[in-house]
């Protein structure tokens, strides 16, 4: 199995080293193509107005001077002329990608870029707290959580989003397949300050965003110490609204 690894934290991030160790247990045909710098929060952005450069960092290891989407896009077009990857894994992200944070996530978007090309894609994220457990849960549980996916025929244009809880490996309570939860972004934090030249600035994302732990969601699963497995789809159409909208325009 040919596996392409990517992320949004950059090729030198600790989570990439963890992911490479995980992938090495699955295959001996593992490639890396990731951003050269951190791109957290880049979403599904594609670089259009600047050149993107591809630099080699060793056998089958490449960095791209662009976004996670750029990295996957360029890898598929330039590195795999003979045969495309059988699987793309994005991560292991330092921090969770839960609820509607997936819309901001470069980790998720890199996997989505692969799914758009018809390649099965998985995103791995490790929730971090003050317990000092690091990537312990991901390192020890990744094999078990990935194994059922290797022979699964994933639906086209879908991504499997996996989040590991911020606990030690032996404290993980199991695996739950759950739906995406939702944050309360209306009450998200905004920090205001003044720079040395007296100009105001604003800083997002310094504190946790409030959310409700609805039953059966990724937020609840990770909070309860479980690994959350959530299938995501690229089709953002709200199908239930098509009929009512059609009637409104027909009037």
NORTA-V992261 format. One line per field, one symbol per residue. ss: DSSP state (A for helix, B for strand, O for the rest). psi: psi as a letter, one per 20 degrees, with the letter a starting at -180 (. if undefined). burial: + if it has 9 or more other ideal C-beta (glycine too) atoms within 8 Angstrom, else -. A space follows every 10 residues. Layout:
# NORTA-V992261
ss: ???
psi: ???
burial: ???
This chain:
# NORTA-V992261
ss: OBBBBBOOOO OOOAAAAAAA AAAAOOOOBB BBBBBOOOOO OOOOOOOOOO OOOBBBBBOO BBBBOOOAAA AAAAAAAAAO OOOOOOBBBB BBBBOOOOAA AAAOOAAAAA AAAAAAOOOO BBBBBBOOOO OOOOOAAAAA AAAAAAAAAA OOOOOOOBBB BBBBOOOOAA AOOOBBBOBO OOBOAAAOOB BBBBOOOOOB BBBBOOOOOO BOOOOOBAAA AAAOOOBBBB BBBOOOOOAA AAAAAAAAAA O
psi: ppppqraiiq hjqhhghghh hghhihqjmp qporqhrpkp jibkqpohjq qpqpppjrpk pqqpmbrhgg ggghghhhil hgprqiqppp bopnqqnqbj ihhhphgghg hhhghhjjpp qqppqoppbj ikickggggh igghhhghhh jpnqqqkqqo opppqlrqhi ipiapporrp aprnihkrqo pqaprijjpq rqpqkiqqpq rpmqpjrhgg ghhjjqppop pqqiojpnhh igghgghhii .
burial: -+++++++++ +-+-++-+++ ++++-++--+ ++++++--++ -++---+--- -+-++----- ++++++++++ ++++++--++ ----+-++++ ++++++++++ ++--++++++ +++++-+-++ +++++++--- --+-+++++- +++-++--++ -------+++ +++++++++- -+--++-+-+ ++++---+-- ---------- --+-----+- +-++--++++ ++--++++++ ++++------ -+-------- -
